[in-house]
Amino acid sequence: MDGPVTVVVGFPVRDEVLDAIGRVDPRVQVVHLPGIARPGGAGPEAEEWKRQLATADVLFGPTSIAREYIEAAPNLGWFQVINAGVDRLANEGLLERGFVVTNVSGLVAVSIAEWVMGTVLMLAKNLHQAVRTQGERRWNAWRVGELAGQTMGIAGLGAIGRETARRARAFDMRVVASRRTAPPGAADPDCDEVVPYEDLERLLRESDFLVLCVPLTPETHHLVGARELAMMKPTATLVNIARGAVVDQDALIAALRDGTIAAAALDVFDPEPLPPESPLWGMDNVIMTPHVSGSIEGYGRRSAELFLENLGRFMAGEKLENVVDPKLGY
């Protein structure tokens, strides 16, 4: 690439990160506009930000950057997002605008997989109830379940699904996963069996714990609804670390109330934040966290390191890592 390259950093970062970006290549010119990621738009500075974005070749920031700012960068060639999911960009048609989008897929896959196993263990051992009874100073013994020999179904064998499969196998669970590119009889070192993506019914019927790891696309919106929940075992648990809208939340609430399924572990909701009036808050058979399964210490550092590696490739005219397919939406 000839000539100067303007890199706009569209969220708050430390000065050392900005300095590191500038050191990647002498042609790089860094512009820091942390305000463009501010929820609810901007104030009087907006026009000045748009003026500076007019020269942007590269944008580094969250998918929450408002459309008006992205569209203010007509020369944009590459947008490195600090998120794994890009459904917001897809929904607004921004994946088809001609610039390359890369994400941080896999960056916190281990953390999310650990969250899955942690909540699965809590539900199997009834530890969430133990926390409640301890707070009530009430002695209430119960029988506990085992993970060994149970079937974990994983819908989506990407980075998170694979790390989850490895940990489930370590607990002697049987792992059946679905993958878009899986041919019939496909083998995988981390799974007992891999089935085609379209064979969701197989996962629904066989799983004791069904983990949703798929991206949110038009194809996966409400992938699991009343019909699908009715196919699951009454003793089964649904685990969602994908996106809230992958599940029909009203149907899930009904299924948890009437015993269609036994429990759920949820880190994502539709909408977010989850309204205080949602029945999910008061359900004893639900473990909930506010979309934090991947919110690790050092997330910013890791995403910056990934960006620096990709920026070096971009300046050298090499293929970027984690390129999003605009047709698939991930």
C-alpha positions in Angstrom: 0.0 0.0 0.0 1.5 3.4 -1.1 1.0 6.7 0.7 -0.2 7.5 4.2 -2.9 5.3 5.8 -5.3 6.9 8.3 -6.3 4.6 11.2 -9.3 5.9 13.2 -9.6 4.3 16.7 -13.3 4.7 17.6 -13.4 3.9 21.3 -11.4 4.8 24.4 -7.9 3.2 24.6 -4.7 4.1 26.4 -2.0 6.2 24.8 0.3 3.2 24.7 -2.1 1.5 22.4 -2.3 4.5 20.1 1.5 4.6 20.1 1.8 0.9 19.3 -0.6 1.4 16.3 1.6 4.2 15.0 4.7 2.1 15.3 3.4 -0.7 13.0 4.4 1.2 9.9 5.7 4.7 9.3 2.9 5.3 6.8 0.2 4.9 9.6 -1.4 8.1 10.9 -3.5 7.5 14.0 -6.7 9.5 14.8 -8.4 8.9 18.1 -12.2 9.5 18.1 -13.5 7.7 21.3 -16.8 9.6 21.2 -18.1 7.9 18.1 -18.8 4.8 20.1 -20.8 6.7 22.7 -24.3 5.3 23.2 -27.1 7.6 22.0 -25.0 9.5 19.4 -22.9 12.6 20.0 -23.1 16.2 20.9 -21.8 19.3 19.0 -18.5 17.5 18.1 -20.3 15.2 15.6 -19.6 17.3 12.6 -15.9 17.6 13.4 -15.7 13.8 13.9 -17.3 13.3 10.5 -14.8 15.6 9.0 -11.9 13.6 10.4 -13.5 10.3 9.4 -13.6 11.5 5.7 -10.0 10.5 5.4 -10.2 7.2 7.3 -8.8 4.1 5.6 -9.0 1.8 8.6 -11.5 1.9 11.5 -10.9 0.1 14.8 -13.7 -0.1 17.3 -17.0 -1.7 18.4 -20.0 -2.5 16.2 -21.9 0.1 18.3 -20.3 2.9 16.3 -23.3 4.7 14.7 -24.0 4.2 11.1 -23.7 7.9 10.4 -20.0 7.8 11.4 -19.2 4.7 9.3 -20.9 6.3 6.3 -18.8 9.5 6.9 -15.8 7.4 5.8 -16.1 7.0 2.0 -12.5 5.7 1.7 -12.9 3.1 4.4 -11.2 -0.1 3.3 -11.2 -2.1 6.5 -13.2 -2.2 9.8 -11.7 -4.2 12.6 -14.4 -4.7 15.2 -13.7 -5.5 18.8 -16.8 -7.8 18.9 -17.2 -11.4 17.8 -20.8 -11.0 16.5 -21.5 -8.5 13.7 -25.3 -8.9 13.5 -25.8 -5.2 14.1 -23.7 -4.4 11.0 -25.5 -7.1 9.0 -28.9 -5.8 10.1 -28.1 -2.3 8.9 -26.6 -3.5 5.6 -23.1 -2.3 6.4 -21.5 -5.6 5.5 -22.3 -5.0 1.9 -20.7 -1.5 1.7 -17.5 -2.6 0.1 -15.0 -2.5 3.0 -13.6 -5.6 4.7 -14.9 -6.4 8.2 -12.8 -8.5 10.6 -13.9 -9.6 14.0 -12.3 -11.0 17.2 -13.9 -14.5 16.9 -12.2 -16.9 19.2 -10.6 -14.2 21.4 -12.5 -15.2 24.5 -13.7 -18.7 23.4 -12.0 -20.3 26.4 -13.7 -17.9 28.9 -17.1 -18.5 27.4 -16.6 -22.3 27.3 -15.6 -22.2 31.0 -18.8 -20.2 31.7 -20.8 -23.0 30.0 -19.2 -25.7 32.0 -19.6 -23.7 35.2 -23.3 -23.2 34.8 -23.8 -26.7 33.6 -22.1 -28.0 36.8 -24.2 -25.6 38.9 -27.4 -26.9 37.4 -26.3 -30.6 37.6 -25.3 -30.3 41.2 -28.1 -27.9 42.2 -25.5 -25.4 43.4 -27.7 -22.4 42.4 -30.2 -23.7 44.9 -27.4 -24.1 47.5 -26.6 -20.4 47.3 -30.2 -19.6 48.0 -30.6 -21.9 50.9 -27.3 -20.8 52.4 -28.6 -17.2 52.3 -31.8 -18.4 54.1 -29.7 -20.3 56.7 -31.7 -23.4 55.8 -30.4 -27.0 55.8 -32.0 -28.6 52.8 -30.2 -31.7 51.4 -30.8 -33.0 47.9 -29.5 -35.6 45.4 -27.1 -34.4 42.7 -26.6 -35.3 39.1 -23.4 -36.3 37.2 -22.1 -35.0 33.9 -20.3 -38.2 33.0 -22.3 -40.2 30.5 -24.6 -37.3 29.7 -24.9 -35.9 26.2 -23.9 -32.4 25.4 -25.3 -31.1 22.1 -23.4 -28.1 20.6 -25.1 -26.1 17.9 -22.3 -24.5 16.1 -18.8 -25.9 16.2 -16.8 -22.7 15.9 -14.2 -21.5 18.3 -16.5 -21.4 21.3 -18.2 -24.6 20.4 -14.9 -26.4 20.1 -13.5 -25.2 23.4 -16.8 -26.2 25.0 -16.6 -29.7 23.4 -13.1 -30.2 24.7 -14.1 -29.4 28.3 -17.2 -31.5 28.1 -15.2 -34.5 26.9 -12.9 -34.0 29.9 -15.9 -34.6 32.1 -16.6 -37.8 30.2 -19.6 -36.4 28.5 -20.8 -37.6 25.1 -20.5 -34.7 22.7 -22.6 -34.3 19.5 -22.1 -31.1 17.6 -23.5 -29.5 14.4 -21.3 -27.8 11.9 -22.3 -26.1 8.6 -19.6 -27.9 6.6 -20.0 -31.3 8.2 -20.5 -34.1 5.6 -22.4 -37.3 6.6 -20.3 -39.3 9.1 -17.8 -36.5 9.6 -15.2 -37.2 12.3 -13.8 -34.6 14.7 -11.1 -35.1 17.4 -13.1 -33.1 20.0 -16.5 -34.7 19.5 -18.0 -38.1 19.5 -20.1 -37.2 16.5 -20.6 -34.3 14.1 -23.8 -33.8 12.3 -24.8 -31.4 9.5 -26.0 -27.9 10.6 -29.5 -28.7 9.3 -29.9 -31.7 11.7 -30.9 -29.6 14.7 -33.7 -32.0 15.5 -31.1 -34.7 16.3 -29.4 -32.4 18.8 -32.8 -31.4 20.4 -33.9 -35.0 20.9 -30.6 -36.4 22.2 -29.1 -33.6 24.3 -29.2 -33.5 28.1 -27.5 -30.1 27.8 -28.0 -28.2 24.5 -25.5 -25.3 24.0 -26.2 -22.7 21.4 -23.1 -21.3 19.8 -24.4 -20.0 16.5 -24.1 -16.5 15.2 -27.3 -14.4 14.9 -28.3 -14.3 11.2 -31.7 -14.2 9.5 -31.4 -18.0 9.3 -30.8 -18.5 13.1 -33.3 -15.9 14.3 -35.6 -17.9 16.7 -33.8 -21.0 15.7 -35.2 -22.5 18.9 -38.9 -21.9 19.5 -41.9 -23.7 21.0 -41.7 -26.5 18.4 -38.0 -27.1 19.0 -38.3 -26.9 22.8 -41.1 -29.6 22.7 -38.6 -32.0 21.0 -36.2 -31.8 24.0 -36.1 -34.1 26.9 -38.1 -32.9 29.9 -34.9 -33.3 31.9 -32.8 -31.2 29.5 -31.1 -27.9 30.0 -30.8 -25.2 27.3 -27.6 -23.1 27.4 -27.5 -19.9 25.3 -24.2 -18.0 24.9 -25.0 -17.1 21.2 -27.4 -14.1 20.9 -30.7 -13.7 22.7 -32.8 -13.6 19.5 -31.5 -17.1 18.6 -34.2 -18.3 21.0 -37.9 -17.3 21.1 -37.7 -16.0 24.7 -41.5 -16.1 25.3 -41.5 -19.8 24.2 -38.6 -20.5 26.5 -40.3 -18.9 29.5 -43.4 -21.1 28.8 -41.3 -24.2 28.4 -39.5 -23.6 31.7 -42.8 -22.9 33.5 -44.6 -26.0 32.3 -41.8 -28.4 32.6 -41.2 -28.9 28.8 -37.5 -28.6 29.7 -35.9 -28.6 33.1 -33.6 -25.6 33.2 -31.8 -22.9 31.3 -28.4 -21.1 31.6 -28.5 -17.8 29.8 -25.9 -15.1 29.2 -27.8 -13.4 26.4 -31.3 -12.1 26.1 -33.8 -10.4 23.8 -33.8 -7.5 24.5 -30.8 -6.5 26.4 -30.8 -5.3 29.1 -33.4 -7.7 30.2 -36.5 -5.7 31.5 -37.0 -6.0 35.3 -40.6 -7.4 34.6 -39.3 -10.4 32.7 -40.4 -13.7 34.4 -36.9 -15.1 33.9 -35.6 -13.1 36.9 -37.7 -15.0 39.3 -37.3 -18.6 38.0 -35.6 -21.1 40.2 -34.6 -23.2 37.3 -32.7 -20.5 35.5 -29.1 -19.2 35.9 -28.7 -15.8 34.3 -25.7 -13.4 33.8 -25.8 -10.1 32.0 -23.8 -11.0 28.8 -20.5 -11.3 30.7 -19.3 -14.8 29.8 -16.5 -13.3 27.7 -15.9 -10.1 29.7 -12.4 -11.1 30.9 -9.7 -8.9 32.3 -7.4 -8.0 29.5 -10.0 -8.1 26.8 -8.9 -4.7 25.4 -5.3 -5.7 25.4 -6.1 -8.9 23.5 -8.2 -7.2 20.9 -5.5 -4.6 20.4 -2.9 -7.3 19.9 -5.1 -8.9 17.3 -5.6 -5.6 15.6 -1.9 -4.8 15.5 -1.2 -8.2 13.9 -3.9 -7.6 11.3 -2.7 -4.0 10.7 0.7 -5.3 9.8 -0.9 -7.7 7.3 -3.0 -4.8 5.9 0.0 -2.6 5.4 1.9 -5.4 3.7 -1.1 -6.2 1.4 -1.5 -9.7 3.0 -4.7 -11.6 3.8 -6.3 -10.5 7.1 -7.3 -12.8 9.9 -11.0 -13.3 11.0 -12.5 -11.8 7.8 -16.4 -11.8 8.0 -18.2 -13.3 5.1 -20.8 -10.6 4.2 -23.1 -13.2 2.7 -23.1 -15.5 5.8 -22.9 -12.6 8.3 -20.1 -14.1 10.3 
